[in-house]
Amino acid sequence: MNSAADAVTESTQHKSGTTNRRQPFPQGFLDTISVGWAARPETTPPARPQAEFAAARRARLSAEFPGKRLVIPAGELKQRSNDTDYPFRAHSAFAHLTGWGADSEPGSVLVLDPTESGHSATLYFRERADRTTTEFYSDAQVGEFWIGPRPALAGVAADLAIDTAHIDSFDASEDDLVVDADDDLTRAVSELRLVKDDYEIAQMRLAVDVTARGFDDIIRELPRAQAHERGERIVEGVFHQRARSDGNGEGYDTIAASGPHACYLHWTRNDGAVVDGDLILVDAGVEIDSLYTADITRTIPVAGTFTPVQRRVYETVREAADAAFAIARPGIRFRELHEAAMGVIARRTAEWGLLPVTAEEALDADRGGQHRRYMVHGTSHHLGIDVHDCAQARRDMYYDGVLTPGMVFTIEPGLYFQIDDVTVPEELRGIGVRIEDDVLVTADGVENLSAGIPRTADEVEAWVARVRSDAR
């Protein structure tokens, strides 16, 4: 792989890396590199569909901060090692307010300047480093000889229906309110996403649909995963192929947790075997090009059928999820979803003799919680352009907030009996189950966006059988 250091002349020094690979360009190269290229037609694209939605979001934000200059940076490339960088992903608030998704440029800045009637918006970014510039060949980070064509100011202005300017003309002021530096602005851009508009809802549906195809891929390739000593990596890789081919990538690190690894809530090492007779818990979501992501979990019997004990645990988790679904509707508090699911978890674990107290005592807000040993996480979180969306919103808008049509969140109870937990019978140890769906609040209830991915134990067994049969 070539790196930035290869492209840098002695007069154009890269900020990172060593100097021992830098070579000066000979004069003949410098005399000829900018000539002999075919004309490249410049096109002015029509505004992308999300442009009008982004403008409406900016207007709502503007109304909260009259007279204030608002600055929303996209963020910079982040170094992975020496002179290589991580793939760039724009700050979620920046993408939400511009409509620029996977194709956004590092170092860009959205600025809302106050006017008499609100704010004017300008998107600042670095103009293309085409063949008329020395950066074209000498800068591997932005030069088009290295990374391909980059967007021009005029093209982006038309594409996003927003004024653009070169980043060199952006002047920061100490009076600016900057996202992630100003608490009020950071809160506001997070709360702005609590209720999704029509474009966002359509993107969420697309993200879920692509993710569903990724889960089919996983089941199809389970035999290959079983044959590899690190079969969890095979599962992760299969999903990654779908995420990259049909989307921008994963919205978060895939959890491919087989056997007792399913009891570790954020198991992303994914280096274990996939063993016949075990369950594999897969928590994965595709982030599409607009940067909206799904977040789905299914727990699948590797052999294709659940054992009686596995089925009992699985169906209890589904019962907890269904309890949350049963009360989900506009007007209830977000936290009530968790309370409904935890009521089932407490009752069932008490019935199984796992608790030192009654279910009612375990559910006591002050002295209870014994059942939480087996489900320590929450039941729901908001979802959208971030997998844990709206995370900087005020508590009374989020956890204590009222469900409103247009909200999108997860319902994801679980039960986890770790392999060395002597408080549970041996037959339960090493079983971890989570079922996670993505939910849209409607005018009179909720819609399960991921309902097409099998949920019940019977449906999951039939799903595995069908996909494997189709693969033969």
C-alpha positions as CSV (number, residue, x, y, z in Angstrom):
1,M,0.0,0.0,0.0
2,N,1.3,3.5,-0.9
3,S,1.0,6.1,1.9
4,A,1.0,9.8,2.2
5,A,4.7,9.9,2.7
6,D,5.4,8.6,-0.8
7,A,3.6,11.6,-2.3
8,V,5.2,14.4,-0.4
9,T,8.0,16.5,-1.9
10,E,10.7,18.0,0.1
11,S,8.8,21.3,-0.1
12,T,5.4,19.9,0.8
13,Q,5.8,18.1,4.1
14,H,3.2,15.7,5.4
15,K,2.3,16.3,9.1
16,S,2.7,12.6,10.1
17,G,5.0,9.7,9.3
18,T,8.7,9.5,8.9
19,T,10.9,11.2,6.3
20,N,12.8,8.2,5.0
21,R,10.4,7.4,2.2
22,R,10.1,10.9,0.9
23,Q,11.6,11.4,-2.6
24,P,11.9,14.7,-4.5
25,F,10.0,14.8,-7.8
26,P,12.3,15.3,-10.8
27,Q,11.8,18.4,-13.0
28,G,10.5,16.5,-15.9
29,F,7.6,15.1,-13.8
30,L,6.9,18.6,-12.5
31,D,6.8,20.0,-16.0
32,T,4.4,17.4,-17.4
33,I,2.1,16.2,-14.5
34,S,-0.5,19.0,-15.0
35,V,-0.9,18.6,-18.8
36,G,-2.2,16.0,-21.1
37,W,-5.4,15.3,-19.4
38,A,-8.8,15.1,-21.1
39,A,-11.3,17.7,-20.2
40,R,-13.6,16.8,-17.3
41,P,-17.1,18.1,-17.7
42,E,-18.5,19.8,-14.7
43,T,-22.1,19.0,-13.9
44,T,-24.6,20.7,-11.6
45,P,-26.7,18.0,-9.9
46,P,-30.2,18.5,-8.7
47,A,-30.7,18.8,-5.0
48,R,-30.7,15.5,-3.2
49,P,-34.1,14.5,-1.6
50,Q,-32.8,15.2,2.0
51,A,-31.8,18.8,1.2
52,E,-35.3,20.2,2.0
53,F,-35.5,18.2,5.2
54,A,-32.0,19.4,6.3
55,A,-33.1,23.0,5.7
56,A,-36.1,22.5,7.9
57,R,-34.0,21.1,10.6
58,R,-31.6,24.1,10.4
59,A,-34.6,26.4,10.7
60,R,-35.8,24.6,13.9
61,L,-32.3,24.9,15.4
62,S,-32.1,28.6,14.3
63,A,-35.2,29.4,16.3
64,E,-33.6,28.1,19.5
65,F,-30.6,30.4,19.2
66,P,-31.6,33.8,17.9
67,G,-28.6,36.1,17.4
68,K,-26.0,33.4,18.0
69,R,-23.5,32.1,15.5
70,L,-23.7,28.3,15.5
71,V,-20.8,26.2,14.3
72,I,-21.2,22.5,13.6
73,P,-17.9,20.8,12.4
74,A,-17.9,17.5,10.5
75,G,-14.7,16.5,12.2
76,E,-11.3,15.6,10.9
77,L,-9.6,12.3,9.8
78,K,-8.3,10.4,12.8
79,Q,-5.0,8.7,12.7
80,R,-5.0,4.9,12.9
81,S,-1.3,4.3,12.8
82,N,1.6,6.4,11.5
83,D,0.4,7.8,8.2
84,T,-2.8,5.8,7.8
85,D,-6.2,7.0,9.0
86,Y,-9.5,5.5,10.0
87,P,-12.3,5.7,7.5
88,F,-14.0,9.1,7.9
89,R,-17.5,9.5,9.2
90,A,-18.9,12.9,9.7
91,H,-20.3,14.1,13.1
92,S,-23.9,13.0,13.3
93,A,-25.2,16.6,13.9
94,F,-23.3,17.8,10.9
95,A,-24.8,15.1,8.6
96,H,-28.2,15.6,10.1
97,L,-28.2,19.4,9.4
98,T,-26.5,19.3,6.0
99,G,-27.9,16.1,4.4
100,W,-24.3,15.1,3.6
101,G,-23.8,11.5,4.5
102,A,-21.1,9.0,3.6
103,D,-19.7,11.3,0.9
104,S,-19.0,14.2,3.2
105,E,-15.6,15.8,3.4
106,P,-13.3,15.7,6.4
107,G,-12.6,19.1,7.9
108,S,-15.9,20.6,6.7
109,V,-17.8,23.1,8.9
110,L,-21.5,24.1,8.8
111,V,-22.0,27.7,10.1
112,L,-25.3,29.3,10.8
113,D,-24.7,33.1,10.9
114,P,-27.4,35.2,12.6
115,T,-29.6,37.5,10.5
116,E,-32.5,39.7,11.2
117,S,-34.9,36.9,10.3
118,G,-33.0,33.9,11.7
119,H,-29.8,32.5,10.3
120,S,-28.1,32.0,7.0
121,A,-26.3,28.7,6.4
122,T,-22.9,28.3,4.8
123,L,-21.0,25.0,4.3
124,Y,-17.3,25.5,4.4
125,F,-14.9,22.8,3.1
126,R,-11.7,22.4,1.2
127,E,-12.0,22.9,-2.6
128,R,-11.0,20.0,-4.7
129,A,-7.3,19.3,-5.2
130,D,-7.5,18.7,-8.9
131,R,-4.8,18.7,-11.5
132,T,-4.5,22.5,-11.5
133,T,-3.0,22.3,-8.0
134,T,0.3,20.9,-6.7
135,E,-1.7,18.9,-4.1
136,F,-3.2,16.9,-7.0
137,Y,0.0,14.8,-7.0
138,S,1.8,15.7,-3.8
139,D,-0.8,15.2,-1.1
140,A,-2.1,11.7,-0.7
141,Q,-4.8,12.8,1.8
142,V,-6.7,15.2,-0.6
143,G,-5.0,15.0,-4.0
144,E,-7.3,13.6,-6.6
145,F,-4.4,11.7,-8.2
146,W,-4.4,9.6,-5.0
147,I,-8.0,9.4,-3.8
148,G,-10.1,10.2,-6.9
149,P,-12.3,13.1,-7.7
150,R,-13.5,15.2,-4.9
151,P,-16.5,17.5,-4.7
152,A,-16.4,21.1,-6.0
153,L,-17.9,24.0,-4.2
154,A,-20.5,24.7,-6.9
155,G,-21.5,21.1,-7.2
156,V,-22.0,20.7,-3.4
157,A,-24.0,23.9,-3.3
158,A,-26.4,22.6,-5.8
159,D,-26.5,19.0,-4.4
160,L,-27.3,20.1,-0.8
161,A,-29.1,23.4,-1.7
162,I,-26.9,25.4,0.6
163,D,-24.3,28.1,0.2
164,T,-20.7,26.9,0.1
165,A,-17.3,28.5,0.6
166,H,-13.7,27.5,0.8
167,I,-12.6,26.5,4.3
168,D,-9.8,29.0,4.2
169,S,-12.4,31.8,4.3
170,F,-13.9,30.5,7.6
171,D,-12.9,32.6,10.6
172,A,-13.8,31.2,14.0
173,S,-14.8,33.6,16.8
174,E,-14.6,33.2,20.6
175,D,-18.3,34.0,20.7
176,D,-19.2,31.0,18.4
177,L,-21.4,28.3,19.9
178,V,-19.7,25.1,18.7
179,V,-21.2,21.6,18.9
180,D,-19.4,19.5,21.6
181,A,-17.9,22.6,23.1
182,D,-21.2,24.4,24.0
183,D,-23.6,22.4,26.2
184,D,-26.8,24.1,25.1
185,L,-26.0,23.6,21.4
186,T,-24.9,20.0,21.9
187,R,-28.1,19.3,23.7
188,A,-30.2,21.0,21.1
189,V,-28.8,19.1,18.1
190,S,-29.4,15.9,20.0
191,E,-33.0,16.6,20.9
192,L,-33.6,17.8,17.4
193,R,-33.4,14.1,16.4
194,L,-35.9,12.7,18.9
195,V,-38.7,12.8,16.4
196,K,-37.8,11.7,12.9
197,D,-39.1,13.3,9.8
198,D,-40.4,11.4,6.8
199,Y,-37.0,11.2,5.1
200,E,-35.4,9.8,8.2
201,I,-38.2,7.2,8.7
202,A,-37.7,6.0,5.1
203,Q,-34.0,5.7,5.7
204,M,-34.6,3.7,8.8
205,R,-36.8,1.3,6.9
206,L,-34.0,0.9,4.3
207,A,-31.3,0.2,7.0
208,V,-33.5,-2.4,8.6
209,D,-34.2,-4.1,5.2
210,V,-30.5,-4.4,4.4
211,T,-29.7,-5.6,7.9
212,A,-32.4,-8.4,7.4
213,R,-30.6,-9.5,4.3
214,G,-27.3,-9.6,6.3
215,F,-28.9,-11.9,8.9
216,D,-30.0,-14.3,6.1
217,D,-26.4,-14.3,4.9
218,I,-25.2,-15.2,8.4
219,I,-27.6,-18.2,8.6
220,R,-26.6,-19.3,5.2
221,E,-22.9,-19.3,6.2
222,L,-23.2,-20.9,9.6
223,P,-21.8,-24.2,8.4
224,R,-18.6,-22.3,7.2
225,A,-18.4,-20.6,10.5
226,Q,-18.6,-23.9,12.4
227,A,-15.7,-25.2,10.3
228,H,-13.4,-22.4,11.3
229,E,-11.7,-22.2,14.7
230,R,-12.7,-18.5,14.9
231,G,-16.1,-18.9,13.5
232,E,-17.4,-15.8,15.1
233,R,-15.0,-13.9,12.8
234,I,-16.7,-15.6,9.8
235,V,-20.1,-14.4,11.0
236,E,-18.7,-10.9,11.5
237,G,-17.2,-11.0,8.0
238,V,-20.3,-12.2,6.3
239,F,-22.3,-9.4,7.8
240,H,-19.6,-6.9,6.9
241,Q,-19.8,-7.9,3.2
242,R,-23.5,-7.1,3.2
243,A,-23.0,-3.9,5.1
244,R,-20.4,-2.7,2.7
245,S,-22.0,-3.9,-0.5
246,D,-25.5,-2.5,0.2
247,G,-24.7,0.3,2.6
248,N,-21.9,2.4,4.0
249,G,-20.8,-0.2,6.6
250,E,-21.8,-1.2,10.0
251,G,-23.4,1.3,12.4
252,Y,-21.4,-0.2,15.2
253,D,-19.0,-3.1,15.8
254,T,-20.8,-6.3,15.2
255,I,-21.4,-8.6,18.2
256,A,-21.1,-12.2,17.0
257,A,-21.2,-14.0,20.4
258,S,-21.5,-17.8,20.4
259,G,-22.0,-20.0,23.4
260,P,-21.0,-18.4,26.7
261,H,-19.7,-15.3,24.9
262,A,-23.4,-14.4,24.4
263,C,-23.4,-13.5,28.1
264,Y,-20.9,-10.7,27.6
265,L,-23.1,-7.7,26.6
266,H,-20.5,-6.0,24.3
267,W,-18.6,-9.0,23.0
268,T,-16.8,-7.6,19.9
269,R,-13.6,-9.7,20.1
270,N,-15.4,-12.3,18.0
271,D,-12.6,-14.8,18.1
272,G,-14.5,-17.8,19.4
273,A,-15.7,-21.0,17.8
274,V,-19.3,-21.5,16.6
275,V,-20.2,-24.9,18.1
276,D,-23.1,-27.1,17.2
277,G,-25.6,-27.2,20.1
278,D,-24.8,-23.6,21.2
279,L,-26.7,-20.4,20.6
280,I,-25.1,-17.6,18.7
281,L,-26.2,-14.0,19.6
282,V,-25.7,-11.6,16.8
283,D,-26.2,-7.9,17.4
284,A,-25.6,-6.1,14.1
285,G,-26.9,-3.2,12.1
286,V,-26.2,-1.8,8.6
287,E,-25.4,1.9,8.3
288,I,-26.6,3.1,4.9
289,D,-25.1,5.9,2.9
290,S,-27.2,8.6,4.6
291,L,-25.6,7.3,7.9
292,Y,-28.8,6.1,9.4
293,T,-28.4,2.7,11.0
294,A,-30.4,-0.3,12.1
295,D,-29.7,-2.1,15.4
296,I,-31.0,-5.7,15.4
297,T,-30.3,-8.7,17.7
298,R,-31.3,-12.2,17.0
299,T,-30.2,-15.3,19.0
300,I,-30.0,-18.3,16.7
301,P,-29.5,-22.0,17.6
302,V,-26.4,-23.1,15.6
303,A,-27.9,-26.6,15.2
304,G,-31.1,-25.2,13.9
305,T,-33.3,-26.1,16.9
306,F,-33.4,-25.0,20.5
307,T,-32.9,-27.4,23.4
308,P,-35.7,-27.3,25.9
309,V,-33.7,-25.2,28.3
310,Q,-32.6,-22.8,25.6
311,R,-36.2,-22.5,24.3
312,R,-37.4,-21.7,27.9
313,V,-34.9,-18.8,28.2
314,Y,-35.5,-17.6,24.7
315,E,-39.3,-17.5,25.0
316,T,-39.0,-15.7,28.4
317,V,-37.0,-13.0,26.7
318,R,-39.6,-12.8,23.9
319,E,-42.3,-12.5,26.6
320,A,-40.5,-9.6,28.1
321,A,-40.2,-7.9,24.7
322,D,-43.8,-8.5,24.0
323,A,-44.7,-6.9,27.3
324,A,-43.0,-3.7,26.2
325,F,-44.6,-3.8,22.8
326,A,-48.0,-4.3,24.4
327,I,-47.9,-0.9,26.2
328,A,-45.9,1.1,23.6
329,R,-48.0,3.9,22.2
330,P,-48.0,7.7,22.2
331,G,-48.5,9.3,25.6
332,I,-46.6,6.8,27.8
333,R,-43.2,7.5,29.3
334,F,-40.2,6.0,27.6
335,R,-39.0,4.4,30.9
336,E,-42.3,2.5,31.1
337,L,-41.1,0.2,28.3
338,H,-38.2,-0.9,30.5
339,E,-40.4,-1.3,33.5
340,A,-42.8,-3.6,31.6
341,A,-40.0,-5.8,30.3
342,M,-38.3,-6.0,33.7
343,G,-41.5,-7.1,35.3
344,V,-41.4,-10.3,33.2
345,I,-37.7,-10.8,33.9
346,A,-38.3,-10.5,37.7
347,R,-41.3,-12.8,37.7
348,R,-39.7,-15.6,35.6
349,T,-36.3,-15.6,37.4
350,A,-38.2,-15.7,40.7
351,E,-40.3,-18.6,39.5
352,W,-37.1,-20.5,38.6
353,G,-35.8,-20.0,42.1
354,L,-32.9,-17.7,41.1
355,L,-33.8,-14.8,43.3
356,P,-33.3,-14.5,47.1
357,V,-36.5,-12.5,47.3
358,T,-39.9,-12.4,45.6
359,A,-40.5,-10.8,42.3
360,E,-42.4,-7.9,44.0
361,E,-39.4,-7.3,46.3
362,A,-37.0,-7.4,43.4
363,L,-39.0,-4.8,41.6
364,D,-38.8,-2.4,44.5
365,A,-37.2,0.8,43.2
366,D,-35.1,1.3,46.3
367,R,-34.3,-2.1,47.8
368,G,-34.8,-4.4,44.8
369,G,-32.9,-5.1,41.6
370,Q,-31.8,-8.7,42.4
371,H,-33.1,-9.8,38.9
372,R,-30.9,-7.2,37.2
373,R,-27.9,-9.6,37.7
374,Y,-29.3,-11.4,34.7
375,M,-30.2,-8.3,32.6
376,V,-28.1,-5.4,33.6
377,H,-28.8,-3.2,30.6
378,G,-31.8,-1.0,29.6
379,T,-34.6,-2.3,27.4
380,S,-34.7,0.6,24.9
381,H,-32.6,3.4,23.4
382,H,-33.4,5.9,20.6
383,L,-32.1,5.0,17.2
384,G,-31.3,6.9,14.0
385,I,-28.2,8.6,12.6
386,D,-26.5,7.3,15.7
387,V,-27.0,3.8,17.0
388,H,-27.6,5.4,20.5
389,D,-29.2,8.4,19.1
390,C,-30.1,11.6,20.9
391,A,-27.8,10.6,23.8
392,Q,-27.1,14.2,24.9
393,A,-30.9,15.0,25.2
394,R,-32.1,16.0,28.7
395,R,-33.4,13.2,30.9
396,D,-36.9,14.7,30.9
397,M,-36.9,14.6,27.1
398,Y,-35.4,11.1,26.9
399,Y,-35.7,8.6,29.7
400,D,-38.6,10.4,31.3
401,G,-39.9,11.7,28.0
402,V,-43.3,11.0,26.5
403,L,-43.6,8.8,23.4
404,T,-44.4,10.8,20.3
405,P,-45.3,9.7,16.8
406,G,-42.1,9.7,14.7
407,M,-39.8,8.5,17.5
408,V,-37.7,5.4,16.6
409,F,-36.1,3.3,19.3
410,T,-35.2,-0.3,20.2
411,I,-36.9,-2.9,22.3
412,E,-34.2,-5.3,23.4
413,P,-34.6,-7.3,26.7
414,G,-32.3,-10.2,27.4
415,L,-31.2,-12.9,29.9
416,Y,-27.6,-13.7,30.5
417,F,-26.4,-16.6,32.7
418,Q,-22.6,-16.4,32.7
419,I,-20.6,-19.6,32.6
420,D,-19.3,-19.2,36.1
421,D,-22.4,-17.9,37.8
422,V,-23.1,-20.3,40.6
423,T,-26.4,-18.6,41.5
424,V,-28.0,-20.4,38.6
425,P,-28.4,-24.2,37.9
426,E,-25.6,-25.6,35.8
427,E,-28.0,-26.2,32.9
428,L,-28.5,-22.4,32.5
429,R,-24.9,-21.5,32.7
430,G,-23.4,-20.2,29.4
431,I,-26.8,-19.3,27.9
432,G,-27.2,-15.8,26.7
433,V,-30.3,-14.5,24.8
434,R,-31.3,-11.1,23.5
435,I,-34.0,-10.2,21.0
436,E,-33.8,-6.7,19.7
437,D,-36.2,-4.9,17.3
438,D,-36.4,-1.4,15.9
439,V,-39.7,0.3,16.6
440,L,-41.5,3.4,15.1
441,V,-44.1,5.2,17.1
442,T,-47.2,5.8,15.0
443,A,-50.4,7.8,15.7
444,D,-52.1,5.0,17.6
445,G,-49.3,2.6,18.6
446,V,-46.0,1.3,17.3
447,E,-44.8,-0.4,14.2
448,N,-42.1,-3.0,14.5
449,L,-39.8,-2.1,11.6
450,S,-37.9,-5.4,11.9
451,A,-41.0,-7.6,12.2
452,G,-39.9,-9.3,9.0
453,I,-36.9,-10.9,10.8
454,P,-38.3,-14.0,12.7
455,R,-38.7,-13.5,16.4
456,T,-40.4,-16.5,18.1
457,A,-38.5,-19.7,18.8
458,D,-40.7,-21.6,16.2
459,E,-40.1,-18.9,13.6
460,V,-36.4,-18.9,14.2
461,E,-36.1,-22.6,13.8
462,A,-38.2,-22.5,10.6
463,W,-36.0,-19.6,9.4
464,V,-32.8,-21.5,9.8
465,A,-34.3,-24.5,8.0
466,R,-35.6,-22.5,5.1
467,V,-32.4,-20.5,4.5
468,R,-30.2,-23.7,4.7
469,S,-32.6,-25.5,2.3
470,D,-32.4,-22.6,-0.2
471,A,-28.6,-22.7,0.0
472,R,-28.4,-26.3,-1.0
